[in-house]
Amino acid sequence: LLGERLGISEGVTGSIFAAIGTALPETIIPIIAILSGDSGTANHEIGVGAILGAPLMLSTLSVFIMALAVLNKRGIAGAIRPELTGTVRDLRFFFFGYLLAFAAVFLQKVPYHIYLNALIAIALGIGYFIYILLTINASARLVADGHPTRASSKLALQYLGLRNNKATIVVQLVLASMMLIYFAGMFIDGVNNIAGLYHLSPFLLSLIIIPIATELPEKINSIVWLRRGKDTLAIGNITGAMVFQGTLLPIIGILFTDWNLANPLHLVGILITILASAWLYLNIRALKIWHFAISGLLYGVNIFLSIYFFYG
């Protein structure tokens, strides 16, 4: 509704508004977890796991489930046709942010690495700002080419009798954000309790459980949009969230944790994310349903290797 009100394109709505909105749960959780715990605590493990797990989930299981939703309608060789310029831009900025954050891992033992961390964090922040500017700048052309945003449902507050206007939209966004912050703390406590009760790694739980709990419900948007033929919105919601998670979230990890990802569990998640994202990028110009089966397979490989290294 906000995108329609502002008269912007589906690409901007999917890659920025929808992506940031649906990424808030998994963004708030690592922020609260890291800032509320001392270095080296379980909270820090949960925070780092959530940072690494979010783009992993998006590039593997999320797109796989999204494709499954239209398998019967489009077939295994059916095409998915998002607007290419925006999707390619999303993936390129994701690679920039994610690889730069990964490179920061190898600088943590370098003298004055704190200053290097600050420079990398600034570069990531500037990179996301440039990404937003480029995406918004492309909006007018995309609208003229037939990619305007069209809302397909009402605001929740409209069912209470409120009118559909910008003030109501802002109120709903603020209320939803407040609820996310409140329940994020409860969720973190639940993960800590489960880890202690069953003697499990808080990092492993956060890498697997937190992204599933926070990412997949919001990716219902992409499923609905894809079933309605809105491929640009569906894919943009995924790739835009990847940019957000791959650039802004690592800033929290780099600045407020030791960011020493030497554990094999860390490296497995990072490498699988890079492979899955590269697979999507290489096939984006002729994307088929079956391509996402490979993405789902990569998620299965990640689960297997994570359990192997934890219990091995």
N, C-alpha and C positions, 0 to 999 in steps of 0.2 A: 504493500500500500504506500509506503514512503517513497519507493522508487517511482511508482505511478504518479504520485503527487508532484514529485520534482521533475517529471518528464524526462527521465534518464533511460538509458538502454538496459536491456536484459543483462548484458555483459557486466555493466557497472553494478547493477542490483545483485547479481549472483556472486561476482568476485569480491565485492566490498561489503555491501550492507548485509546480504544473507550470510556471507562467509564469516564476517566478524560476529554477527548475531548468534549464529549457531556454534561458533568457536568459543563463546564466552564461558560455558561451563568448564571445559578443559583448560581454559586460560586462567580462570580464577583459582582452580584447585592447586596448581603448582605454586602460584603466587602466595596463597595463604599457607600452604604447606612449608615452603622454604622460609618465608619471613617469620613464621611462628615457631620455628625450631632452631636449635643450635647446630652449627656445622657438624656433620657426621652423624646426626640423629636419624631416626627412621623417617621423620618428616622430610628431611633433605632427600632421602632415597625416594620417597614418594614423589616429591617435586621433580626430581631429575627424570624419574621413570615416566611421569606424565608428559614432560617436555619432549622426550624422545618418542613416546608411544603415540602421540597425537598424529604427527605426519605419517608415521608408519601405518596406523589404522586407516587414514584417509587414502593413502596410495595403494592399499591392498584390499582389506576386507570391505571397506565402505563402497568402493567402486564395483567390487564383485557382487555384493548384495544388490546394488543399484541395477546392475545388468541382469541379474536373475529376475528382477521384477518385470522386465519386458521381454524375457526369453521366449515365452509362448507367442507373444504378439509379433516379434521381429525375427525370431529364429537365431540359431547360433552364429550365422554369418550376416545377421542384420547389421545395418550401419547405424552409428551414432554420429550426428553431425553438429557439433557445437560451432559457434563462430570462431574461426581459427586464430585471428590476430590476437584476440584477448586471451584465449587459452594458451597459446604459445608464449605470450608475454608472462602470464601467470607462472608457467613452469620454469621459464628462464630466471625469473626473480626468485623463485623457490630455490633453484639450484645455487644461485648466488648466495642467498642467506644461509642455507643449510650447510653448504660446503665451507663457507667462511666460519660458521660456528664450529664445525667439525675440526677445521684447521686450528682453532683456538685451543683445542685439547692438547696439542703438541707444544704449546708455548707456556704451559703452567709451571715448568721448572726453569724457565729462562729468567735471568735477572731482570728485575723491574717488570715482571709479567703483569702486575696490577695495572700499570699504565697501558700496556698492550691490550689488556682486557677492555679497558675503558675506550680505547680507540676502535676496537672491533665492535663494541656495543654501539658506539656512535655511528659507525659505518652501517650497521644493521638497521638502526633507526632511520638514518637518511635514506637507505635503500628502500625501505617500505614507504617512506614519504614520497619518493620519486615514483614508485609504483602506483600510488594512489593518484598522483597528478597525471601520469600517462593514461591511466585507465579512465579517469573522468574526462580527460581531453579527447578521448576517442568516442565519447558518448554520443555527441551530436551526429557524427557520421553514421554510427550504428543505428540510431533512431531513424535517420533518413533512409537507410538501407532496409528498413522493415524489422528492426529488433527492439521496439519499444517495450517497456515493462507494462504488463497488464495484470492487475490484482485479480485473484480468482476466489478470494474468500473475505469474510468480514473480520474486523478486529474483535477480539474477545470482549472488549468493553462495550462494543455496540449491542451485544446481547443484554447488557444491563440498562440499555436505553440511551447511552451517550451517542452523540453524533460523530460521524466520521470526518475528522478534521486533523490538522497538524498537531493541535494541542492534545487531542486524545491519543494520537500515535505516540507522542513523546511521553505522556503519562504511562501508557502501557509498557513502553520500553524501560522506563525508570523502575516501575513496579517489578517487572520481570528480572531486571538486574539485581534488585534488592533481594529477591527470593533466591537467586543463584548464589549470592554471597553467603546468605544464611545457611542454605543447605549444603554448600561446599564444605564448611567446617564439620558438619555432621558426617559427611561422606569420608573425609580424611580420618576422623576418629574411628569410623567403622573399618576402614582398611587396616589401620594400626592394630585394632583389636583382633581382627581375623589373622593377621600376620603373627601376632603373639600367641594366639590360641592354638594355631596349627603349626607353629615354628616354620613359617614361610618367610621368604625374602620380601620385605616391603617394596623393594624396587621391582621385583618380578611381578608382584600383584599390581603395582601401579602401571607397569608397562603393558599389561594385558587387560586387567579388569577396568581400570579408570577410563581408558579410551573407549572400550566397548560401552560402558555405562553412559559416558558423556557424548561420544561422537555419533553412535548409531541412531539414537532417537531423533537427533536433529537432521540426520541424513535422510529421514523420511521425506523431507522437502524435496531432495533430489529425486527420490523414487517417484513421488507424485508428479513432479515436473516432467520427468522422462516419459512417464506413461501418458502424459498429455501432449507429448511431442515438443516440449520446450527444452530441447537438448542443451542450448546455450546456458540457460539458468541452472540446469541440473549439473552439468560439468563445471560451470563457473563456481557453483557453491562448493564443490570439492577442491578445485585448484586454487580458488581464492583463499579458502581456509588453509590450504597448504602453505601459501605465501605468508599468511598471518602467523601460522604456527612455526614456520621455518625461519622467520626473521625476528619477530618481536619476542616470542617466548624464550629463545636461547639467550636473549639479553639478561633475563632474570637468572638463568643458570650460570652464565659467565661472570656476572657481577656479584652474586650472593652465595655461590657454592665454590668448592675448589675446582670444579669442572675437570676433574681428573678421571676420564672415562676409560680406565684401563681394564675394568672387568670385562670378560668375554661377553657377558649379557649386554653391556653397553654397545660393544662393537657389532654384535650380531644385528641388533635393531637398526643401527645406523646404516650398515651395509645393505640390509634388506630394503630399507627405505630408499636408498640411492638406486638400487637395481629396479625397484618397482616404478619409481618416478621416471627413470631413464626409459623403461619399457613403454610407459604411457607417452612420453615425449616423442619417441621414435615412431610411434604408430598413430599419432594424433591426427594426421592428415587423411588417414583412411581407417578410422577407428571402427572396429567390429565388436560384436558382443563377445566373441570368443577370446579377444585380447584380455578381457577382464577375468577370464578363467585363469590365466597365467598369474594375474594379480592375486587372486584368491589362493592359488597354489603357493605363492611366495609367502603369504601370511601363514599358511600351514607349516612351511619350512621354518619360519621364525619361531613359531610355538614349539616345534620339535627341538630346535637347537637351544632355545632358551631353557627348556626343561632339562635337556641333556647336560648343559653346562652347569645348571644349578644343582642337579642331583649326581652328576658324574664325578 
